[in-house]
Amino acid sequence: MSWFRRPTPEYITINPPQQRERIGRHVWHKCEGCGTVLRRKEWENNWKVCPVCGEHDRITADERIRLLIDENSLEETNANLVSSDPLKFTDTKSYPDRIAAARQKTGRNDAVITGRATIGGVPVSLAIMDFAFMGGSMGSVVGEKIARAMELAIAEDRVCITLAATGGARMQEATFSLMQLPKTCLLCKRMQDTGTPFISILTDPSTAGIMASFASLGDIIIAEPGAYVGFAGKRVIEATIRQTLPPDFQTSEFVQEHGFIDLVVKRSDMRDALITLLRQIRHMEALPPEEDAAAPTPEQS
Amino acid sequence: MTVQTFDFEKPILDLEKKVADARAKAEDGPPEAKQRLKRLERELEKTRVNIYANLKAWDRVLFARHPDRPRALDYIEAITTEFVELHGDRLFGDDKAVVCGTARFGGNPIVVVGQQKGRDTKENVTRNFGMMHPEGYRKALRVMRLAEKFRMPVLIFLDTPGAYPGLGAEERGQAEAIARNIQEMFNVKVPIICVVIGEGASGGALGVGLADRLLMMENAWYCVISPEGCAAILWRDGEENRPRAAEALKLTAADLMELKMIDEIVPEPLGGAHRFPQEAFEAVSRAVEKNLKELGAMEQSELMEARYAKYRQMGEFDEL
């Protein structure tokens, strides 16, 4: 039976896999959806959407802003708000250390950018979440900035647009984080009372506490294709019900099919879709797409 | 009746046994036996105070989950009269993890909402361990709107390990149901009092947890995540880090009172509500009565403004 027992071959590793992947990463990008190798430049110029399978990769908050708003129209507000670590929270690292690292990484004080801008000439009050900053988690600063962005929309009669990119609550702020849910819901109610239009955009991922508050309360809710949208984590659900979930579970399309999202819009069409809706909501004349002189490109101007 | 006990209670249980023995011997016994009984009783009392006054956060989490702890329906039965349960959300179904209805408190009509855990396995299956589905949140909102229409204050009992993480719950919009409830509870123009009687887990509790007065039982917990969930995510390992997570999250009534996140702590009898439920009922009843009286004296506009102000200022941050 010795033919059955094959000797363990001695492999010669030419290139460790991680190292190999790094080679040419500035030139090439391998799509996570379909595996197609794309020219990085072309992929980036397509707002990090795969031209073959349509996979929407995550983009930064800065890229989001360039994608959506009229060029250079952003006037940022409340960038000076910073977390004060009310619980003196420490896990394997202290909370201030985690904040410092996230600041270093993103160049931002917290996980949301807010401000005034125009989109297709329509004045808006924006709140764009940044997943790169501690998973886009909502603590006191994020909640407060979103609440203020909504107050600004009410005060200046702007359309409020929020863009979610978040794993949920900021655990390091525990109950303070939880209380940002009612705070932002309160402002949603105020927007309802004052007739302030509110558009909520969901991107990958939009889950947990943010979905259980303002992001689910938009007058119009738009999601990017294939984004992870839901309340409970997929693994938690699988562990609870002891079933494997369908592959499309908690995607934008799944949630739309169940009636909780108005539109699923491709990234490249998002600005046009917003302009159409905003100008309808504001009773302004339609803007022919070719006249959209302020249309952005991914290249930083 | 055997009551489930925890390791930290062992010295008390040992002494309780000794006291019982001593009492048996003291009856018709020599004066020395009576003295011994007295001494032991004093020691027991001291040990009780010592242990129960210095419970760690994790100990209180265990208390909050004690299987014999009074449930929402126990409180409803004990402190209200004429409870009429109202069923269904008029959209999908009737979620038995939450009970809603009208009742009387001190003779006055009120609306009651209670997250209901079961006492045994069978009841827990029916009640889904107090984990609500979207239809539960929608039922509660429907009944709270009735409260406004009928001008009755709302009394809510919170006790849930979380909103149910399931397939149907996601399909029917668990997140939307919670978000909608929180928003619409700012619109319920009657006094709302919430009592956290056991577990107040995150959005699952908050979905029926907006209140003009948020009261918390001494051994209840309320937080954005369970200590287990937090330990699993932040420490990447379980069991031994749970007490650490519980401590770090500041989830006890005393912690939250200090942080001004709740309005009042309802004291529990030494040893917890599960050991002396009657005392717990009385304490809750007194606290509810006092707060209802205070809120009842407010004008509607004053009440609503105070509710907005309360939640608008939630959060701690610095401005550079």
Boltz contact constraints between the chains, C-beta under 6 A:
constraints:
  - contact:
      token1: [A, 80]
      token2: [B, 319]
      max_distance: 6.0
  - contact:
      token1: [A, 80]
      token2: [B, 320]
      max_distance: 6.0
  - contact:
      token1: [A, 81]
      token2: [B, 317]
      max_distance: 6.0
  - contact:
      token1: [A, 81]
      token2: [B, 319]
      max_distance: 6.0
  - contact:
      token1: [A, 82]
      token2: [B, 318]
      max_distance: 6.0
  - contact:
      token1: [A, 82]
      token2: [B, 320]
      max_distance: 6.0
  - contact:
      token1: [A, 83]
      token2: [B, 317]
      max_distance: 6.0
  - contact:
      token1: [A, 84]
      token2: [B, 316]
      max_distance: 6.0
  - contact:
      token1: [A, 84]
      token2: [B, 317]
      max_distance: 6.0
  - contact:
      token1: [A, 84]
      token2: [B, 318]
      max_distance: 6.0
  - contact:
      token1: [A, 86]
      token2: [B, 316]
      max_distance: 6.0
  - contact:
      token1: [A, 87]
      token2: [B, 250]
      max_distance: 6.0
  - contact:
      token1: [A, 89]
      token2: [B, 248]
      max_distance: 6.0
  - contact:
      token1: [A, 91]
      token2: [B, 234]
      max_distance: 6.0
  - contact:
      token1: [A, 140]
      token2: [B, 315]
      max_distance: 6.0
  - contact:
      token1: [A, 140]
      token2: [B, 316]
      max_distance: 6.0
  - contact:
      token1: [A, 140]
      token2: [B, 317]
      max_distance: 6.0
  - contact:
      token1: [A, 141]
      token2: [B, 317]
      max_distance: 6.0
  - contact:
      token1: [A, 143]
      token2: [B, 315]
      max_distance: 6.0
  - contact:
      token1: [A, 144]
      token2: [B, 315]
      max_distance: 6.0
  - contact:
      token1: [A, 144]
      token2: [B, 317]
      max_distance: 6.0
  - contact:
      token1: [A, 169]
      token2: [B, 224]
      max_distance: 6.0
  - contact:
      token1: [A, 171]
      token2: [B, 225]
      max_distance: 6.0
  - contact:
      token1: [A, 171]
      token2: [B, 230]
      max_distance: 6.0
  - contact:
      token1: [A, 174]
      token2: [B, 223]
      max_distance: 6.0
  - contact:
      token1: [A, 174]
      token2: [B, 224]
      max_distance: 6.0
  - contact:
      token1: [A, 174]
      token2: [B, 249]
      max_distance: 6.0
  - contact:
      token1: [A, 174]
      token2: [B, 250]
      max_distance: 6.0
  - contact:
      token1: [A, 175]
      token2: [B, 223]
      max_distance: 6.0
  - contact:
      token1: [A, 175]
      token2: [B, 261]
      max_distance: 6.0
  - contact:
      token1: [A, 176]
      token2: [B, 315]
      max_distance: 6.0
  - contact:
      token1: [A, 176]
      token2: [B, 316]
      max_distance: 6.0
  - contact:
      token1: [A, 177]
      token2: [B, 224]
      max_distance: 6.0
  - contact:
      token1: [A, 178]
      token2: [B, 224]
      max_distance: 6.0
  - contact:
      token1: [A, 179]
      token2: [B, 314]
      max_distance: 6.0
  - contact:
      token1: [A, 181]
      token2: [B, 182]
      max_distance: 6.0
  - contact:
      token1: [A, 181]
      token2: [B, 206]
      max_distance: 6.0
  - contact:
      token1: [A, 182]
      token2: [B, 182]
      max_distance: 6.0
  - contact:
      token1: [A, 182]
      token2: [B, 210]
      max_distance: 6.0
  - contact:
      token1: [A, 182]
      token2: [B, 311]
      max_distance: 6.0
  - contact:
      token1: [A, 183]
      token2: [B, 311]
      max_distance: 6.0
  - contact:
      token1: [A, 183]
      token2: [B, 314]
      max_distance: 6.0
  - contact:
      token1: [A, 185]
      token2: [B, 182]
      max_distance: 6.0
  - contact:
      token1: [A, 185]
      token2: [B, 183]
      max_distance: 6.0
  - contact:
      token1: [A, 186]
      token2: [B, 186]
      max_distance: 6.0
  - contact:
      token1: [A, 186]
      token2: [B, 311]
      max_distance: 6.0
  - contact:
      token1: [A, 188]
      token2: [B, 183]
      max_distance: 6.0
  - contact:
      token1: [A, 189]
      token2: [B, 183]
      max_distance: 6.0
  - contact:
      token1: [A, 189]
      token2: [B, 186]
      max_distance: 6.0
  - contact:
      token1: [A, 211]
      token2: [B, 175]
      max_distance: 6.0
  - contact:
      token1: [A, 212]
      token2: [B, 175]
      max_distance: 6.0
  - contact:
      token1: [A, 212]
      token2: [B, 178]
      max_distance: 6.0
  - contact:
      token1: [A, 212]
      token2: [B, 179]
      max_distance: 6.0
  - contact:
      token1: [A, 212]
      token2: [B, 203]
      max_distance: 6.0
  - contact:
      token1: [A, 213]
      token2: [B, 179]
      max_distance: 6.0
  - contact:
      token1: [A, 216]
      token2: [B, 175]
      max_distance: 6.0
  - contact:
      token1: [A, 216]
      token2: [B, 176]
      max_distance: 6.0
  - contact:
      token1: [A, 216]
      token2: [B, 179]
      max_distance: 6.0
  - contact:
      token1: [A, 217]
      token2: [B, 179]
      max_distance: 6.0
  - contact:
      token1: [A, 217]
      token2: [B, 183]
      max_distance: 6.0
  - contact:
      token1: [A, 230]
      token2: [B, 170]
      max_distance: 6.0
  - contact:
      token1: [A, 231]
      token2: [B, 174]
      max_distance: 6.0
  - contact:
      token1: [A, 231]
      token2: [B, 175]
      max_distance: 6.0
  - contact:
      token1: [A, 232]
      token2: [B, 165]
      max_distance: 6.0
  - contact:
      token1: [A, 236]
      token2: [B, 165]
      max_distance: 6.0
  - contact:
      token1: [A, 237]
      token2: [B, 165]
      max_distance: 6.0
  - contact:
      token1: [A, 240]
      token2: [B, 165]
      max_distance: 6.0
  - contact:
      token1: [A, 241]
      token2: [B, 166]
      max_distance: 6.0
  - contact:
      token1: [A, 258]
      token2: [B, 171]
      max_distance: 6.0
  - contact:
      token1: [A, 260]
      token2: [B, 173]
      max_distance: 6.0
  - contact:
      token1: [A, 260]
      token2: [B, 176]
      max_distance: 6.0
